[in-house]
Amino acid sequence: MNNGIAELLRKAKVIAVVGLSGKKYRASHGVSEYMQKRGYRIIPVNPNETEVLGEKAYKRLEDIPEHVDIVDIFRRSEFVKPVVEAAIRIGADAVWMQEGVIDEEAARKAKDAGLAVVMDRCILKEHQRYLR
């Protein structure tokens, strides 16, 4: 999927980040801030936040009122399945599981539904690798 990653990042405009924290020391915050500064619209999905990086936060993916290109998942592996199911329901183009986030069954389900899947990779590192 390596050249697919570059194409996915080139085409994407809107990234919903599940688990995006307002705490600046969290990886989700730093990665999302980097992607936002590179022109992506970042939509925080976290029931514990109201706004992150100047964007309104949503409790669930289903609450987002616009099309989402990539659902970027900053949750532990055991919490991935319902996020992937929600990504399928909203018609997202791709699910991206960050480094250390692995769920083969959820990945298969997403692929079967026609979504691109990236697993166990950091979106920031992949962006730096392919789109510098």
C-alpha positions in Angstrom: 0.0 0.0 0.0 3.1 2.3 0.1 2.4 4.2 -3.1 -1.3 4.0 -2.2 -0.4 5.9 1.0 1.0 8.7 -1.0 -2.0 8.8 -3.3 -4.4 8.7 -0.3 -2.6 11.6 1.4 -2.5 13.6 -1.9 -6.3 13.2 -2.5 -7.5 13.7 1.1 -8.7 17.0 2.4 -10.6 16.2 5.5 -9.2 14.0 8.3 -11.4 13.1 11.3 -9.1 12.3 14.2 -10.7 9.9 16.7 -9.2 10.4 20.1 -7.7 13.8 19.3 -6.8 15.4 22.6 -6.6 19.1 23.5 -3.5 18.3 25.6 -0.5 19.5 23.6 1.8 16.8 25.0 -0.3 14.0 23.5 0.8 12.4 20.2 -2.7 12.9 18.7 -2.4 16.7 19.2 1.1 17.1 17.7 0.4 14.9 14.7 -2.9 16.6 14.0 -1.4 20.1 14.3 1.3 19.0 11.8 -1.3 17.8 9.3 -3.4 20.9 9.8 -0.4 23.1 9.1 0.0 21.2 5.8 -3.5 22.2 4.7 -5.7 19.3 5.9 -8.9 20.1 7.6 -8.7 18.3 11.0 -12.0 17.4 12.7 -11.6 16.3 16.3 -13.7 13.3 17.5 -13.6 13.1 21.2 -16.6 13.2 23.6 -14.4 14.9 26.2 -13.4 17.9 24.1 -15.5 20.8 22.7 -12.7 22.3 20.5 -9.2 21.3 19.5 -6.8 23.2 17.2 -9.5 25.8 16.6 -12.0 23.2 15.2 -15.3 22.1 16.8 -15.0 18.6 18.4 -17.7 16.0 17.8 -18.7 13.2 20.1 -19.0 10.6 17.3 -18.1 10.3 13.7 -21.8 10.1 12.9 -22.2 13.7 14.2 -19.8 15.2 11.6 -21.9 17.2 9.0 -19.5 16.8 6.0 -17.7 14.1 4.1 -14.6 12.6 5.8 -11.7 11.4 3.6 -9.6 9.7 6.3 -10.7 8.5 9.8 -7.4 8.7 11.8 -7.6 6.5 14.9 -5.7 7.4 18.0 -7.3 4.8 20.3 -6.0 1.5 21.7 -6.5 -1.5 19.5 -9.3 -2.9 21.5 -11.4 0.2 20.8 -10.9 0.2 17.0 -13.7 -2.1 15.8 -16.6 0.3 16.6 -14.7 3.2 15.1 -14.2 1.3 11.9 -17.8 0.4 11.8 -18.7 4.1 12.2 -16.3 5.0 9.5 -18.0 2.6 7.2 -21.5 4.0 8.1 -20.5 7.6 7.4 -18.9 6.6 4.0 -15.4 7.6 4.8 -12.8 6.9 2.1 -10.2 5.4 4.4 -9.3 4.4 8.0 -5.9 5.0 9.3 -4.7 3.2 12.5 -1.8 5.0 14.1 1.5 3.2 15.1 0.8 0.4 17.6 -2.9 0.3 16.7 -3.7 -3.1 15.1 -7.0 -4.8 14.5 -6.8 -7.3 11.6 -10.6 -8.1 11.7 -11.6 -4.4 11.7 -9.1 -3.8 8.8 -10.7 -6.7 6.8 -14.2 -5.4 7.5 -13.2 -1.9 6.3 -11.5 -3.3 3.1 -14.6 -5.4 2.4 -16.7 -2.2 2.6 -14.4 -0.5 0.1 -12.4 1.7 2.4 -8.6 2.1 2.0 -6.9 0.8 5.2 -3.5 1.9 6.7 -2.6 0.1 9.9 0.2 0.5 12.4 1.7 3.6 10.7 2.0 7.2 11.7 0.3 9.6 9.3 2.8 12.4 10.1 5.8 10.1 9.3 4.1 8.8 6.1 3.3 12.4 5.0 7.0 13.4 5.6 8.2 10.3 3.7 6.0 10.8 0.6 4.9 14.5 0.4 7.8 16.6 1.5 
